[in-house]
Amino acid sequence: MELCGIDINKGKNVDIPVTNPYLWPFEDNTFDLIISGQTLEHVGNPFLWIKELYRVLKEGGEVFIIAPSKGKQHCPPDYWRILPDGMKALLQEVGFEDIVVTLDKKSPWGDCCGFGRKK
């Protein structure tokens, strides 16, 4: 198994810092799995961002996104909080299937988790 850490900032576990969150330096259909934790709220245009995740994911590949539904502003820029309906709409926008969305009401950030599979 090969892992690749991507972020807009250099740091621990970041293999490739990207300057544009909507254009990653990978060919189409590169990854089997994308896990995005606590990133969505920092992306100015989530619809362009989810399109890029879909592009680099292989057919049958899976995406798992964790983002807050509540909480104070942190680590600027901090644009969004997302609810289950919003997470589902975002995943549906680009064609993900087998979508499952959950909301952890007990966590301080109200983590909203979304799963989808590329057809």
Secondary structure, 3 states (H helix, E strand, C coil): CCCCCEECCCCCCCCEECCCCCCCCCCCCCEEEEEEECCHHHCCCHHHHHHHHHHHEEEEEEEEEEECCCCCCCCCCCCCCCCHHHHHHHHHHHCCEEEEEEECCCCCCCCEEEEEECC
